[in-house]
Amino acid sequence: MMKIALPIENNELSQHFGRCEKFMIVEIENGEIKGKEIIENTAREGREGVGTTSASLIADKGVDAIIVQNIGPKAYNVLKQLGIEIYKANSTSIDECIKLFLEKKLEKFE
């Protein structure tokens, strides 16, 4: 089983990883969605370090990959150190991003 996370706001992919409202965590098994969970981004109101704290928050949920539009260098480095793959979203549609991920059509941030 694999878990992917998406930063969301107003039922769309958020442009801001660290300051997003919530994260959607999607469980995937054998190329199919097995479950979804929404968690609050408790780090978003912080004054500094929100990206790295958000990265730790999703890592604690056992996430293997994340789909984002933008990500800061500190959060990027924390995710990389934790072995979490980072994919670039090319849509604000959550469903479209998940579909493209399942089809292996998303580009990785390198």
Secondary structure, 3 states (H helix, E strand, C coil): CEEEEEEEECCEECCCCCCCCEEEEEEEECCEEEEEEEEECCCCCCCCCHHHHHHHHHHCCCCCEEEECCCCHHHHHHHHHCCCEEEECCCCCHHHHHHHHHCCCCEECC
